[in-house]
Amino acid sequence: MTDESISEDGGALLPDWEPPEIDRSKAHPARIYDYLLGGKDNFDVDREAAEVALGLMPELRGMARVNRAFLGRAVRHLAEAGITQFLDIGTGIPGPGNTGEIARQVHPDARVVYVDYDPIVSAHSRALLSGADPALTAIVQADVREPKTILDNGTVHAILDFDRPVAVLMVALLHFVSDAEDAHAIAATFVDALAPGSALVVSHASEGHEPGKFGAARSGWNNATSQLVLRDREEIERFFTGTELLEPGVVIIPGWRPDHDLTDEERSLDYGHAAVGIKR
Ligand SMILES: C[S@@+](CC[C@H](N)C(=O)[O-])C[C@H]1O[C@@H](n2cnc3c(N)ncnc32)[C@H](O)[C@@H]1O
């Protein structure tokens, strides 16, 4: 592998090396999302599935973009507020603007653990992040629906000190967890485990102004993706129980502390909500 292929700034994966776990034959949600973001870690099969979904919901590309931008603004805000530890659950493929990249612009020694349950994502992450300092970065394959496997994980504890503030990121994650799987109890388990001053960062899909659109788009890559549970603003706010919401509270994703005047297009991207809460 060349140095270029392992940079944490999202340098191209795969031109000369690829982990054996990566299956090029089936579209994969995290690689579809990477394609929507304009990333390089995707294959023809992913691009084709993404184009079908885009035909049904052209806003998907904008939603991916505003979601990733929210992640960046939230991480930057928390790092500037003094948080140096990040537990990023449901990482996806850590392309440009990943949590470590943003956090280390503020704290060069920020500690980041990336967690995803998907072996394909883990393989991409290992390839993209293998140049990172192992004392500051780790990749853990685990399922958020089993919070204890993350909170009791030795690798997580080798990097993160839970006696100090940790930002837990569940960005575009909890809509993959159903009410039957008790998504709210899962978020509460993480909040309970955190020291005061810690943060919870959530973005989550909602119906938006054209109900049914998200569901239709999902059917476009049905064989690749998992269930998608749309929740309204109030249901999303409940994930923050035990924290104090930072201003402006739970809002449409592009509306969380935007760094520019929102365009009309961004204002119309109301197919999801986001917020950041601080444990006091
Ligand atoms: C849409 S991507 C979000 C990526 C990134 N957080 C972002 O917002 O830019 C969702 C990720 O969540 C992961 N995921 C879905 N269900 C999960 C679960 N139960 N446990 C851990 N990760 C999960 C998927 O594998 C995928 O990589």
The ligand as a Tripos MOL2 file, in Angstrom:
@<TRIPOS>MOLECULE
LIG
   27    29     1     0     0
SMALL
NO_CHARGES

@<TRIPOS>ATOM
      1 C1        -25.6190    6.7890    6.6240 C.3       1 LIG1
      2 S1        -24.1490    6.1520    7.3160 S.3       1 LIG1
      3 C2        -23.6650    7.5150    8.3380 C.3       1 LIG1
      4 C3        -22.1890    7.8170    8.2910 C.3       1 LIG1
      5 C4        -21.7310    8.9950    9.1570 C.3       1 LIG1
      6 N1        -22.1430    8.8400   10.5350 N.3       1 LIG1
      7 C5        -22.2550   10.2880    8.6160 C.2       1 LIG1
      8 O1        -23.3160   10.7110    9.0630 O.co2     1 LIG1
      9 O2        -21.6470   10.9040    7.7350 O.co2     1 LIG1
     10 C6        -24.7780    5.0110    8.5510 C.3       1 LIG1
     11 C7        -23.7550    4.0320    9.0930 C.3       1 LIG1
     12 O3        -24.3190    3.3800   10.2420 O.3       1 LIG1
     13 C8        -23.9210    2.0410   10.2610 C.3       1 LIG1
     14 N2        -24.8750    1.2680   11.0750 N.ar      1 LIG1
     15 C9        -26.1760    0.9770   10.7800 C.ar      1 LIG1
     16 N3        -26.7210    0.2550   11.7750 N.ar      1 LIG1
     17 C10       -25.7390    0.0940   12.7250 C.ar      1 LIG1
     18 C11       -25.7060   -0.5750   13.9870 C.ar      1 LIG1
     19 N4        -26.7740   -1.2340   14.4500 N.pl3     1 LIG1
     20 N5        -24.5570   -0.5410   14.7070 N.ar      1 LIG1
     21 C12       -23.4570    0.1110   14.2140 C.ar      1 LIG1
     22 N6        -23.4390    0.7410   13.0290 N.ar      1 LIG1
     23 C13       -24.5650    0.7400   12.2790 C.ar      1 LIG1
     24 C14       -23.9200    1.6330    8.7860 C.3       1 LIG1
     25 O4        -23.0780    0.5090    8.5630 O.3       1 LIG1
     26 C15       -23.3960    2.9140    8.1170 C.3       1 LIG1
     27 O5        -22.0040    2.8480    7.9490 O.3       1 LIG1
@<TRIPOS>BOND
     1     1     2 1
     2     2     3 1
     3     2    10 1
     4     3     4 1
     5     4     5 1
     6     5     6 1
     7     5     7 1
     8     7     8 2
     9     7     9 1
    10    10    11 1
    11    11    12 1
    12    11    26 1
    13    12    13 1
    14    13    14 1
    15    13    24 1
    16    14    15 ar
    17    14    23 ar
    18    15    16 ar
    19    16    17 ar
    20    17    18 ar
    21    17    23 ar
    22    18    19 1
    23    18    20 ar
    24    20    21 ar
    25    21    22 ar
    26    22    23 ar
    27    24    25 1
    28    24    26 1
    29    26    27 1
@<TRIPOS>SUBSTRUCTURE
     1 LIG1         1 GROUP 0 **** ****
